[in-house]
Amino acid sequence: LLKSFSIGLSSNSILKLYHPDAVRLYDVSVSLETVCTRLKLWESSSMDDDGYCCSVELFKAYRPMLATLIFPGNRICQIFSGSKFYVETKFDGERVQLHKDENNNYKYFSRNGIDFTSSYGSTPFVGNLTQFIHGAFENHVRNCILDGEMIAWDRTAKRFVGKGEHVDVKGLKFDSPLNPCYMVFDCLLLNDRPLAGLPLSERLEQLRSAVRDIPERMQIVHQQLVDSADQVIELLNETVGRGEEGIMVKDPASLYKYNLHLFFFSLITHTSRPNARTSSAGWFKIKPDYINGLVDDLDVLIVGGYFGTGRRSNLLSHFMIALMENYDKKIIETVDDCNFSTPRFVALGRVGSGYSLKELYDFNAKLVQLRLKRGQPPPWLKLGVEKPEVYIHPEQSTIVQVKAAQIVTSGQFPLGFTLRFPRVQAIRHDKTWRDCMTVEQFLNFKDLSADCTSKRLAEMKNYNNDQIMNLKTISKKPKRKAIVAADRRCRVEAMKNLDQSKRMRKYKPISNIFQGRELCILNGNDTFTKENLEGKVVELGGTVVQHPVAGRQTVKVKSVVRASTVDVLKLSWLIRCIQTNSFIQWTPKDMLLTTATMKRHFKRNFDQYGDSYTDPVDSETLHDLLATVPVEKTDVDDSKSQKFLSTISYKYGIFLNCTIYLDFYDDLLSPLRRRIALSALDRYELLLYQFRANIVDTLTDSLTHVIVHSDDLSRLDDLLRFKSDFNANFHIVTESWVTHCIGEFAIVDESLHSARTSGESHPAIIDEEEVEEAQMKKKKKTKNRNYERLLSICGISNSHQAFIHLKQEITGTSSTSSLAEASQVKEKNNKKEEQRKKQAQTYAKQKGGWQDVKEEEDEKE
């Protein structure tokens, strides 16, 4: 039951021993119960002569009919020539069978027979689909089995969203902008009548008579009748242009053939029966993904645009791409980006698929800000017959990575060649117009691609479509190995890297740090093998292709370095990215080879030793950087060197013995305090660090200075209270003290910059040191005290006024007005002196234990 016996036998081997038709019936019914009840040991089966079950049953899953893959080549013309076929859009959804009975019970099965009824709804009242499509069935429909594709519909953008956009249609919720839409293309049972034995054209008639469209919920797939291979190719082109998955081509006379494994059947009966995927079944599928083997990725520049139709009439939906003319690489690197005076680019073709709707909107949003030109072609662009509606200047445009089916001749473009089925693989924002492929590179690549194509088709020209289809699968046939080897040789000649190989498929992306980035790992090291590193790149969302990453300097690495066309990185960079689970920006020390574009980037952002102008540096990186700086040996006298170093230490060690607290926290003592954003003291913090101050972020009794800003003294009272409560002995100064010290290259007197609140003058005595200083000044003035008293009696407050007064007395020019003025001056001075003494007394009392300053001064007087 679990298909894991561990006895060397497969489940099909067991079924074959039970009955010759057991494998076929199980493939149709996907039910062991059905196999055991319908088939008795080695008796005749219920299978018809063509190897198919006579009918399917309601609410019993079956394996649906599959389409044959059509590979490019002459066989496509042989298949579609001289007959009529239906062509319909291939949707990128999930294959689903819908079963409905007369009691309005519903069931939904996947292509593998998994029941998803709980998601879509078993009755018209539940689920995210059934309640919306119940009214699509005509009244005469009692029961039916439908075959179709379940795909998500975006109600906002009015478009289908495929599996490629990582949408699980089964899990869509009612509040989601997406809802499931069932696209029906076949009917296998209607009102108890099996239809699998009828031609497709009749089944479609029965389908249209039983079901009507409900927009955005359930619709019948539109078929277009064609009668030539050219019409098929044209419709495929249109599908690719709309960004759809591909097309289905069906024979109107084809019967519905269930997907059977006929290998064991052929062994038992020795007969040949048509497989559900053989060309005789009549269903074919053509997808762009199946025709990508002829031309590899090309880096081309968008030079023009075409407006869309309908809802996209205001958007550029298709673009003209171009190659760069052949120029010397050194000349291109020095060209002014905005000076394109000579023809520089040659039109190659137009592309309109491969990018997502979001990428299209983003690119158009970028172009809206520019003034796009119409009319005459610009001088920097060579055109043929084909001309875009608007022109996009190379400096304002983007490099795109394009894949195509073939390079074909065309008279619409100046080179005489264009791309067939082009589509955008990636938009390369990391590249500029200088990285565009040149005409010479393109022509060389065309010749190599033609050789690869001719070799490949030459080996496949005698194969039928079944064999071609088998070549796309894993096989042990010698011919398959020969074709793979030839294909690999062609790729090596073309100097292109393959997409992720089959061995990489076991790795699944678990992160997106390398998303949109391409890496080619040339070798590993003793710890990490090349395959392990490639697997890590895939798991981190990257693609294992270009941008060589190298460990050892092997011959292959040296050849890439000599080519100078890509950036070559050291393996240590990739290992650091893997270990930190993050994308680390390149630095000069990570490079083995740097292209011109990356050199310009490094020159703008790093100095000559590889130190970033903007990013902070840690001790390890600084050590590595200093190791790259050359040491010049000189004959300088050691005594002079020591003198020079001591001078530097003296000048730039001003605050070496200072422990400083900066007042840029909103609360002094709270553990939840926050630093004030954009504080005016931020710049002074940098200055203090520069001159070797010890800056702390908490108030302690070991502080020597607290610096506040003169424009914000809101916390000064709290600082004074802290200083008083903890008997701390630090100075509270304003920011001007810092600049004064730096200007003098020494610690200056703090009293000159002491902080005070608005309207408060300096206290007469601030602390004990200031008291002593004041006393010394008074002693020096003792010899003048009597003279000052004599002058004060006369109403004169200083020696200058005394000189004037004596002169007036001697010359007899003294006047009453001068004496009056002197008296007023004396009065003012007395008031100031009284105010000063009061402040001193108040401050002394707050300090506690100090002698009354006024009494001390009176005693000395």
C-alpha positions in Angstrom: 0.0 0.0 0.0 2.9 2.4 0.8 4.8 1.2 -2.3 7.8 0.6 -0.1 8.3 -3.2 0.3 12.1 -3.4 0.7 12.0 -6.8 -1.0 13.3 -5.8 -4.4 9.9 -5.8 -6.1 7.9 -2.8 -7.2 4.1 -2.3 -6.7 3.5 -2.9 -10.4 5.3 -6.2 -10.2 3.0 -7.4 -7.5 -0.1 -6.2 -9.4 1.1 -7.9 -12.6 1.3 -11.2 -10.8 -2.2 -10.8 -9.5 -3.7 -10.1 -13.0 -2.4 -9.0 -16.4 -4.7 -6.0 -16.4 -4.3 -5.0 -12.8 -1.7 -2.3 -13.5 -3.8 -0.7 -16.2 -7.0 -0.8 -14.1 -5.2 0.7 -11.1 -3.8 3.5 -13.3 -7.4 4.4 -14.4 -9.2 4.0 -11.1 -6.4 4.7 -8.6 -8.1 2.3 -6.3 -6.8 -1.1 -5.0 -10.4 -1.9 -4.0 -11.6 -1.5 -7.6 -8.8 -3.8 -8.9 -9.6 -6.5 -6.4 -13.4 -6.4 -6.9 -13.4 -6.1 -10.7 -10.5 -8.5 -11.5 -10.5 -12.0 -10.4 -7.3 -13.9 -10.5 -6.2 -14.5 -14.1 -9.8 -14.2 -15.5 -10.9 -12.0 -18.3 -10.9 -8.3 -17.5 -13.3 -5.5 -18.0 -10.8 -3.7 -20.3 -11.7 -3.3 -23.9 -9.6 -4.2 -26.9 -7.7 -0.9 -26.9 -6.6 -1.4 -23.3 -9.0 1.1 -21.7 -11.7 0.8 -19.1 -15.1 0.7 -20.6 -16.3 3.5 -18.4 -15.5 5.7 -15.4 -17.7 6.0 -12.4 -19.1 8.9 -10.4 -17.0 9.7 -7.4 -14.2 7.3 -8.4 -11.0 9.0 -9.3 -9.2 8.2 -12.6 -5.9 9.2 -14.2 -6.6 11.8 -16.8 -5.4 11.9 -20.4 -2.1 13.6 -20.9 -0.7 15.5 -23.8 2.4 14.7 -25.9 5.3 17.1 -25.7 6.3 18.6 -29.0 10.0 19.4 -29.3 11.3 22.0 -31.9 12.2 20.4 -35.3 10.8 19.4 -38.6 8.4 16.9 -36.9 6.2 19.7 -35.7 5.5 20.6 -39.4 4.8 16.9 -40.2 2.3 16.5 -37.4 0.3 19.7 -38.0 0.3 19.7 -41.9 -2.8 18.7 -43.8 -5.1 18.3 -40.8 -7.3 20.5 -38.7 -6.6 20.9 -35.0 -8.1 22.7 -32.0 -5.7 25.2 -30.4 -6.4 26.4 -26.8 -4.5 28.2 -24.1 -2.5 26.0 -21.7 -3.2 27.3 -18.1 -0.6 27.1 -15.4 -2.9 25.6 -12.8 -3.8 22.2 -11.3 -5.5 19.4 -13.2 -8.8 18.7 -11.5 -11.7 16.3 -12.2 -15.2 17.5 -11.1 -17.9 14.8 -10.3 -21.5 15.9 -9.7 -24.6 13.6 -9.0 -28.3 14.2 -9.2 -28.4 15.0 -5.4 -26.1 18.0 -5.9 -23.2 16.2 -4.3 -19.8 17.2 -5.6 -16.3 15.7 -5.5 -13.0 17.1 -6.8 -9.9 14.9 -7.5 -6.4 15.8 -8.6 -4.6 14.1 -11.4 -3.1 11.6 -8.9 -6.5 10.8 -7.4 -6.2 13.0 -4.3 -9.6 14.2 -3.0 -9.7 18.0 -2.5 -13.5 18.2 -2.0 -13.1 19.7 1.5 -11.4 22.7 -0.1 -13.7 23.4 -3.0 -17.0 22.2 -1.4 -19.1 19.0 -1.4 -22.5 20.8 -1.6 -23.8 24.1 -3.0 -23.5 25.7 0.4 -19.9 25.2 1.4 -16.4 25.5 0.0 -14.6 28.3 -1.9 -15.9 27.2 -5.4 -19.0 24.9 -5.4 -21.4 27.5 -4.1 -20.4 29.9 -6.9 -20.6 27.4 -9.8 -23.7 25.3 -8.9 -25.8 27.5 -11.1 -23.6 26.9 -14.1 -25.2 23.5 -14.9 -28.3 23.3 -17.1 -31.5 21.9 -15.7 -31.3 18.7 -17.7 -28.0 17.7 -16.1 -28.4 15.0 -13.6 -24.8 13.9 -13.2 -21.6 14.5 -15.0 -17.8 14.2 -14.9 -15.7 17.1 -16.1 -12.0 17.5 -16.8 -10.3 20.9 -16.5 -7.7 23.1 -14.9 -8.1 24.8 -11.5 -6.3 28.2 -11.5 -6.4 31.3 -9.2 -8.1 34.4 -10.5 -7.0 37.9 -9.2 -10.2 40.0 -8.8 -8.2 43.2 -8.3 -5.8 42.9 -11.2 -8.3 40.9 -13.4 -5.9 38.2 -14.4 -5.0 34.6 -13.8 -2.3 33.8 -11.2 -0.4 30.6 -12.0 1.5 28.1 -9.9 4.7 29.9 -10.9 3.7 32.7 -8.6 3.6 30.3 -5.6 -0.2 30.4 -5.1 -1.9 27.4 -3.6 -5.4 27.5 -5.2 -6.7 24.9 -2.8 -6.0 27.0 0.2 -7.6 30.3 -0.9 -9.8 32.0 1.7 -12.9 34.0 1.3 -11.2 37.3 2.3 -8.4 36.8 -0.2 -8.3 38.9 -3.4 -7.8 35.6 -5.2 -10.4 32.9 -5.9 -10.3 29.5 -7.7 -11.6 29.5 -11.3 -12.3 26.1 -13.0 -11.4 26.1 -16.7 -13.3 23.2 -18.2 -12.0 21.6 -21.5 -13.6 18.1 -21.6 -16.7 16.1 -20.5 -16.3 12.3 -19.8 -19.8 11.5 -18.5 -23.2 13.1 -18.8 -26.5 11.8 -17.4 -25.0 8.3 -16.9 -23.7 8.2 -20.5 -19.9 7.7 -20.9 -18.4 10.0 -23.4 -14.7 8.9 -23.5 -15.3 6.8 -26.6 -16.6 9.8 -28.6 -14.5 12.2 -30.7 -13.4 15.4 -29.0 -15.6 17.5 -31.2 -18.7 15.7 -30.0 -17.6 15.8 -26.4 -17.2 19.5 -26.6 -20.7 19.8 -28.0 -22.0 17.8 -25.1 -20.0 20.0 -22.7 -21.4 23.3 -24.1 -25.0 21.9 -23.9 -24.5 21.0 -20.2 -22.5 23.9 -18.8 -22.6 27.7 -19.2 -19.9 30.2 -18.2 -19.8 32.0 -14.9 -17.1 34.7 -15.3 -14.2 34.4 -12.9 -15.6 31.2 -11.4 -16.1 28.5 -14.1 -15.6 28.9 -17.8 -15.3 26.6 -20.9 -11.8 26.9 -22.5 -12.0 28.6 -25.9 -10.8 26.5 -28.9 -9.6 27.9 -32.2 -9.6 25.7 -35.3 -6.4 25.8 -37.4 -5.2 23.8 -40.4 -1.5 24.6 -40.7 1.7 24.5 -38.8 2.2 28.2 -39.5 -1.0 29.1 -37.6 0.2 27.0 -34.7 3.5 28.9 -34.6 1.7 32.2 -34.8 -0.7 31.4 -32.0 2.3 30.2 -29.9 3.9 33.6 -30.5 0.8 35.4 -29.3 0.7 33.2 -26.2 4.3 33.9 -25.4 3.6 37.6 -25.9 0.8 37.5 -23.4 3.1 35.9 -20.9 1.0 32.6 -20.8 2.3 29.2 -20.2 1.9 27.8 -23.7 -0.7 26.2 -26.0 -2.5 22.9 -26.3 -3.1 21.4 -29.7 -5.8 18.7 -30.0 -7.1 16.5 -32.8 -10.9 17.0 -33.1 -11.3 13.3 -33.8 -9.2 12.2 -30.8 -10.8 9.8 -28.2 -10.2 10.3 -24.4 -7.5 7.9 -23.5 -6.7 7.5 -19.8 -3.1 7.6 -18.7 -1.9 4.0 -18.6 1.4 2.5 -17.8 1.7 -0.1 -20.6 5.2 -1.3 -20.1 4.1 -4.5 -18.2 1.1 -4.9 -20.4 3.4 -5.2 -23.4 5.6 -7.8 -21.6 2.6 -10.0 -20.9 0.6 -9.7 -24.1 3.5 -9.0 -26.5 1.3 -6.4 -28.2 1.8 -2.7 -28.8 -0.8 -0.4 -27.4 -1.0 3.5 -27.6 0.2 5.3 -24.5 -1.8 8.3 -23.3 1.3 10.4 -24.1 2.0 9.0 -27.6 1.5 11.2 -30.7 -1.4 8.9 -31.9 -3.4 10.0 -28.8 -4.0 13.4 -30.5 -3.2 15.8 -27.7 0.0 17.9 -27.9 1.4 20.7 -25.7 4.0 23.3 -26.7 5.5 25.5 -24.0 8.3 28.1 -24.2 10.1 26.2 -21.5 10.5 23.3 -23.9 12.1 25.3 -26.7 14.8 27.0 -24.7 17.7 24.8 -25.6 18.9 26.6 -28.7 19.9 30.1 -27.5 21.3 30.9 -24.1 20.9 34.1 -22.1 21.8 37.4 -23.8 22.4 40.7 -21.9 20.7 43.3 -24.1 19.5 46.9 -23.5 16.0 48.2 -23.7 16.0 51.2 -26.1 12.4 51.7 -27.0 8.9 50.8 -26.0 5.4 49.9 -27.4 2.1 50.8 -25.7 -0.3 48.0 -24.8 -3.9 47.6 -25.7 -7.1 47.5 -23.5 -6.3 47.9 -19.9 -2.6 48.4 -20.7 -3.1 51.1 -23.3 -1.3 53.6 -21.0 1.6 51.3 -20.2 4.6 50.2 -22.2 4.0 46.5 -22.4 6.5 45.5 -25.1 10.1 46.7 -25.6 12.7 47.0 -28.3 16.1 45.5 -27.3 19.4 46.4 -28.8 23.1 45.4 -28.9 26.1 47.7 -28.4 28.3 48.5 -31.4 31.9 47.2 -31.2 34.1 49.7 -29.2 37.3 49.4 -27.4 36.6 48.6 -23.8 38.8 51.3 -22.4 37.0 53.9 -24.5 33.6 52.7 -23.3 34.6 53.0 -19.6 35.6 56.7 -20.1 32.5 57.7 -22.1 30.2 60.4 -20.6 26.9 58.7 -19.8 24.9 61.5 -21.2 26.9 62.1 -24.4 25.9 59.7 -27.1 26.8 61.7 -30.2 27.5 58.7 -32.5 25.5 55.6 -33.2 26.2 53.2 -30.4 23.4 50.7 -30.3 21.9 48.4 -32.9 18.2 47.2 -32.7 17.9 43.4 -32.4 14.2 42.7 -31.8 11.3 43.2 -29.4 10.3 41.3 -26.3 7.0 41.3 -24.4 7.0 38.4 -22.0 8.9 36.8 -19.1 8.5 39.7 -16.6 5.8 39.8 -14.0 3.1 42.4 -13.9 4.7 44.0 -10.9 8.0 44.3 -12.7 6.2 45.9 -15.7 4.4 48.4 -13.4 7.7 49.2 -11.6 9.6 49.8 -14.9 6.7 52.0 -16.2 6.7 54.0 -12.9 10.4 54.7 -13.4 9.8 55.8 -17.0 6.9 58.1 -16.1 9.4 60.4 -14.4 11.4 60.8 -17.6 10.6 62.7 -20.8 10.5 59.9 -23.4 11.0 60.9 -27.0 8.9 60.1 -30.0 9.3 60.7 -33.7 12.8 60.6 -35.3 15.3 58.0 -34.0 18.0 59.4 -31.8 21.6 59.5 -33.3 22.8 56.8 -30.9 20.4 54.1 -32.2 20.5 52.2 -35.5 17.1 51.0 -36.7 15.7 49.0 -39.6 12.1 48.8 -40.7 10.8 48.2 -37.2 10.6 51.3 -35.0 9.4 51.7 -31.4 6.7 54.2 -30.4 9.0 55.9 -27.8 12.8 55.9 -27.3 14.5 55.3 -24.0 17.9 56.8 -23.4 20.6 54.2 -22.5 21.5 56.0 -19.2 17.9 55.9 -18.2 17.2 52.3 -19.3 17.9 48.8 -17.9 19.8 45.7 -19.0 17.6 42.6 -19.4 18.6 39.0 -19.6 16.8 37.5 -22.5 16.4 33.8 -23.6 15.1 32.8 -27.0 14.4 29.7 -29.0 16.5 30.6 -32.1 18.4 33.3 -33.8 16.6 33.7 -37.2 17.0 36.0 -40.2 14.8 39.1 -40.5 14.6 42.1 -42.7 13.0 44.2 -40.0 16.2 44.9 -38.1 19.6 46.3 -39.2 21.7 43.2 -38.4 19.5 41.0 -40.6 18.8 38.8 -37.6 16.4 38.7 -34.7 15.3 36.4 -31.8 12.5 33.9 -32.1 10.3 33.5 -29.0 12.3 35.9 -26.9 11.4 36.3 -23.2 12.9 38.1 -20.3 14.7 35.8 -17.8 15.7 38.6 -15.4 15.9 42.4 -15.1 19.5 43.2 -14.3 19.4 46.3 -12.1 23.1 45.6 -11.2 24.3 46.3 -14.7 24.6 49.5 -16.8 24.6 50.0 -20.6 28.3 49.3 -20.6 27.6 45.7 -19.8 25.4 45.2 -22.9 26.4 42.5 -25.3 28.2 43.8 -28.4 27.4 43.1 -32.0 30.6 41.1 -32.4 29.8 38.9 -29.4 26.3 38.3 -30.7 27.5 37.2 -34.2 30.1 34.9 -32.7 27.5 33.5 -30.4 25.1 33.0 -33.3 27.6 30.9 -35.1 28.2 28.8 -32.0 24.5 28.4 -31.4 24.0 27.4 -35.0 26.6 24.6 -34.6 25.0 23.4 -31.5 21.5 23.4 -33.1 22.6 21.6 -36.2 24.4 18.9 -34.1 21.4 18.4 -31.9 18.8 18.3 -34.7 21.1 16.1 -36.8 21.1 13.5 -34.0 17.3 13.8 -33.6 16.1 14.1 -37.1 15.3 10.4 -37.5 13.5 10.2 -34.1 9.7 10.2 -33.9 8.0 12.4 -31.3 7.8 9.6 -28.7 11.6 9.3 -28.8 12.1 13.0 -28.7 9.8 13.1 -25.7 11.8 10.4 -24.0 15.0 12.3 -24.6 13.6 15.0 -22.2 13.3 12.5 -19.4 16.0 10.7 -17.4 17.1 7.6 -19.3 19.9 5.1 -19.3 19.9 4.7 -23.1 23.3 5.1 -24.8 21.8 7.5 -27.4 20.6 9.8 -24.5 24.2 9.9 -23.1 25.6 10.7 -26.6 23.2 13.6 -27.0 23.9 14.9 -23.6 27.6 14.8 -24.2 27.2 16.6 -27.6 25.0 19.2 -25.9 27.6 19.7 -23.2 30.4 20.2 -25.7 28.3 22.8 -27.5 27.7 24.7 -24.3 31.4 24.7 -23.5 32.2 26.1 -26.9 29.6 28.9 -26.3 31.3 29.8 -23.0 28.0 29.7 -21.2 27.0 28.1 -18.0 24.2 25.6 -17.8 21.1 26.2 -15.6 21.0 24.3 -12.4 21.8 20.7 -13.1 19.6 17.7 -12.2 21.7 17.0 -9.1 20.6 20.5 -7.8 16.9 19.6 -7.9 17.2 17.8 -4.6 17.9 21.2 -3.0 14.9 23.5 -2.3 15.1 27.2 -1.5 14.6 27.9 2.2 15.8 31.5 2.2 15.9 34.4 -0.2 19.2 36.1 0.6 20.6 35.2 -2.9 17.3 35.7 -4.7 17.8 37.2 -8.2 21.5 36.6 -8.0 23.6 34.2 -10.1 26.7 32.5 -9.0 29.1 30.1 -10.7 31.3 28.3 -8.2 34.5 27.1 -9.9 35.9 25.0 -7.1 35.6 24.2 -3.4 38.1 23.7 -0.6 39.0 21.1 2.0 35.9 21.8 4.0 33.2 22.5 1.4 33.0 20.6 -1.9 31.8 22.4 -5.0 28.5 20.5 -5.0 27.8 21.3 -1.4 28.4 25.0 -2.0 26.1 25.0 -5.0 23.4 23.3 -3.0 23.8 26.0 -0.3 23.4 28.7 -2.9 20.2 27.0 -4.2 18.9 26.8 -0.6 19.6 30.5 -0.1 17.5 31.3 -3.2 20.3 31.8 -5.7 20.9 30.4 -9.2 24.1 28.5 -9.9 25.3 30.3 -13.1 27.5 33.3 -13.8 29.7 35.5 -11.5 32.5 33.0 -10.8 33.4 32.4 -7.1 36.8 30.8 -6.6 38.7 29.2 -3.9 42.1 27.9 -5.2 43.8 29.5 -8.1 43.2 26.7 -10.6 43.7 26.8 -14.3 40.0 27.4 -14.8 40.0 30.3 -12.3 43.0 31.9 -14.0 41.3 31.6 -17.4 38.3 33.4 -16.1 40.5 36.1 -14.5 42.3 36.6 -17.8 38.9 37.0 -19.6 38.1 40.0 -17.4 34.4 39.8 -18.2 33.0 39.0 -14.8 33.7 39.6 -11.1 35.7 36.8 -9.5 35.3 36.5 -5.8 37.2 34.5 -3.1 35.5 31.5 -1.7 35.7 33.0 1.8 33.1 35.5 0.9 30.5 32.8 0.0 31.3 30.9 3.1 30.8 34.0 5.3 27.4 34.5 3.6 26.4 30.9 4.3 27.6 31.1 8.0 25.8 34.4 8.7 22.8 33.5 6.6 22.9 37.0 5.0 24.1 38.6 1.9 27.4 40.4 2.6 28.2 43.3 0.3 31.4 42.9 -1.6 34.5 44.7 -0.5 37.9 44.9 -2.3 39.4 42.2 0.0 36.8 39.7 -1.3 37.9 40.1 -5.0 40.2 38.1 -7.1 39.2 40.0 -10.2 37.2 43.3 -10.4 35.5 44.5 -13.6 35.6 48.1 -14.6 32.0 48.7 -13.3 32.9 47.3 -9.9 36.2 49.2 -9.8 34.2 52.4 -10.2 31.9 51.4 -7.4 34.9 50.6 -5.1 36.6 53.9 -5.9 33.5 55.8 -4.8 33.0 53.9 -1.6 36.4 52.7 -0.4 39.9 54.2 0.1 43.1 52.8 -1.4 43.5 50.3 1.4 39.9 48.9 1.1 38.4 50.8 4.1 34.8 51.9 3.6 34.1 55.6 3.8 30.7 55.0 5.5 30.6 51.6 7.1 31.9 51.2 10.7 34.9 48.9 11.2 35.5 46.3 13.8 38.8 45.4 15.4 39.4 42.4 13.2 38.7 44.2 10.0 40.9 47.1 11.2 43.7 44.7 11.9 43.4 43.3 8.4 43.4 46.8 6.9 46.5 47.9 8.7 48.2 44.7 7.5 47.8 46.0 4.0 49.3 49.4 4.7 53.0 49.4 3.6 55.5 50.2 6.3 58.1 52.6 5.2 61.5 52.4 7.1 63.1 55.8 7.8 66.2 57.0 9.7 64.3 59.3 12.1 65.9 60.0 15.4 64.1 58.0 18.2 64.3 61.0 20.6 62.5 63.1 18.1 59.9 60.4 17.6 59.3 60.2 21.3 59.0 64.0 21.5 56.6 64.0 18.7 54.4 61.3 20.3 54.5 63.1 23.7 53.4 66.3 22.0 50.4 64.5 20.4 49.5 62.8 23.7 49.7 66.3 25.4 47.6 68.1 22.8 45.0 65.3 22.2 44.9 64.0 25.8 43.4 67.1 27.3 40.5 65.3 29.0 42.5 62.1 29.8 42.0 62.4 33.6 38.4 63.6 33.3 35.3 61.4 33.9 32.4 63.3 32.3 28.6 62.9 32.3 26.7 64.5 29.4 23.2 65.8 30.1 21.4 64.2 27.2 19.1 61.8 29.0 15.5 62.7 29.8 15.7 61.3 33.3 18.8 61.3 35.6 18.2 58.1 37.6 15.3 56.1 36.1 16.3 52.7 34.5 13.8 53.4 31.8 15.3 56.7 30.8 15.9 57.4 27.1 18.6 59.4 25.3 17.3 62.6 23.8 17.3 62.3 20.0 19.4 64.9 18.1 20.7 66.4 21.3 22.7 69.6 21.0 25.4 67.9 23.1 26.0 65.1 20.5 28.8 67.0 18.7 30.5 67.7 22.0 30.5 64.0 22.8 32.5 63.4 19.7 35.0 66.2 20.6 35.4 64.7 24.1 36.1 61.3 22.7 38.6 62.7 20.3 40.5 64.3 23.2 40.4 61.1 25.3 37.8 61.9 27.9 36.2 59.1 29.9 32.4 59.5 29.2 29.9 57.7 31.4 26.2 57.4 31.1 25.3 57.4 34.8 25.8 59.8 37.7 28.4 58.6 40.2 30.4 60.2 43.0 33.6 59.6 40.9 32.6 62.1 38.3 34.8 65.1 37.7 32.5 67.1 35.4 28.9 67.2 34.3 28.2 69.1 31.1 24.9 70.7 30.4 23.8 72.7 27.4 23.2 76.4 28.0 19.9 76.2 26.0 18.5 73.4 28.1 19.0 73.7 31.9 15.7 71.9 32.8 17.6 69.2 34.8 20.1 71.5 36.5 18.2 71.6 39.8 18.1 67.8 39.9 21.9 67.7 39.2 22.5 70.2 42.1 20.3 68.2 44.4 22.2 65.0 43.5 25.5 66.7 44.1 24.3 67.9 47.5 22.7 64.6 48.6 25.7 62.5 47.7 28.3 65.1 48.7 29.8 64.7 45.2 32.6 67.0 44.2 32.1 67.5 40.4 31.9 70.6 38.4 28.6 71.5 36.5 29.7 73.4 33.4 28.2 74.4 30.1 29.3 73.2 26.7 31.5 76.3 26.3 34.0 74.8 28.8 34.8 72.0 26.3 35.5 74.4 23.4 37.5 76.7 25.7 39.7 73.8 26.9 40.3 72.6 23.4 41.2 76.1 22.3 43.8 76.4 25.1 44.9 72.8 24.9 44.5 72.6 28.7 41.9 72.4 31.4 40.6 75.9 32.1 38.9 77.3 35.2 35.5 75.7 35.5 34.1 78.8 37.4 34.2 80.7 34.1 31.7 78.3 32.6 29.6 77.2 35.6 26.0 76.5 34.8 23.2 78.6 36.3 19.5 78.8 35.9 17.8 81.7 34.1 17.8 85.0 36.1 20.4 83.6 38.6 23.8 85.3 38.9 26.8 83.5 40.1 26.8 82.9 43.9 29.3 85.0 45.8 30.9 81.9 47.1 30.3 78.5 45.2 32.5 76.2 47.2 35.5 76.0 49.6 38.1 76.7 46.9 36.3 79.7 45.7 36.0 81.0 49.4 39.8 80.7 49.7 40.3 82.5 46.4 38.0 85.3 47.5 39.9 85.7 50.8 43.2 86.0 49.0 41.9 88.7 46.8 40.7 90.6 49.9 44.1 90.4 51.6 45.8 91.9 48.6 43.4 94.8 48.7 43.9 95.5 52.5 46.5 98.2 51.9 43.9 100.1 49.8 41.0 99.6 52.2 41.5 102.9 54.2 41.7 104.8 50.9 38.6 103.1 49.6 36.7 104.1 52.8 37.9 107.7 52.5 36.6 107.8 49.0 33.3 106.2 50.0 32.8 109.0 52.5 33.1 111.4 49.6 30.7 109.4 47.6 33.3 108.1 45.2 33.4 104.3 44.4 36.7 103.9 42.6 40.2 105.4 42.1 39.3 106.8 38.8 36.5 108.8 40.2 38.8 109.9 43.1 41.3 111.3 40.7 38.6 113.3 38.9 37.2 114.5 42.2 40.6 115.7 43.5 41.3 117.5 40.3 37.9 119.3 40.6 38.7 120.2 44.2 42.2 121.6 43.3 41.0 123.6 40.2 37.8 124.7 41.9 35.6 123.1 39.3 33.7 120.8 41.7 30.0 121.1 41.5 27.0 120.0 43.4 25.8 117.8 40.5 29.0 115.7 40.5 28.6 115.1 44.3 25.0 114.1 43.7 25.9 111.6 41.0 28.6 110.1 43.2 26.1 109.7 46.0 23.7 107.8 43.6 26.6 105.5 42.5 27.4 104.8 46.2 23.8 103.9 46.9 23.6 101.4 44.0 26.9 99.8 45.1 25.6 99.4 48.6 22.4 97.6 47.3 24.5 95.2 45.2 26.8 94.5 48.1 23.9 93.7 50.4 22.3 91.4 47.7 25.6 89.6 47.2 26.0 89.0 50.9 22.4 87.6 51.2 23.1 85.1 48.4 26.3 84.0 50.0 24.6 83.5 53.3 21.8 81.4 51.7 24.2 79.2 49.8 26.4 78.7 52.9 23.4 77.6 55.0 22.5 75.0 52.3 26.0 73.5 52.5 25.7 73.0 56.2 28.5 73.3 58.8 30.2 76.3 57.1 30.8 79.5 59.1 28.7 82.4 58.3 30.5 84.2 55.6 29.2 87.6 56.6 30.5 87.3 60.2 33.9 86.2 58.9 34.1 89.1 56.5 33.1 91.6 59.3 35.7 90.2 61.7 38.4 90.6 59.0 37.3 94.1 58.3 
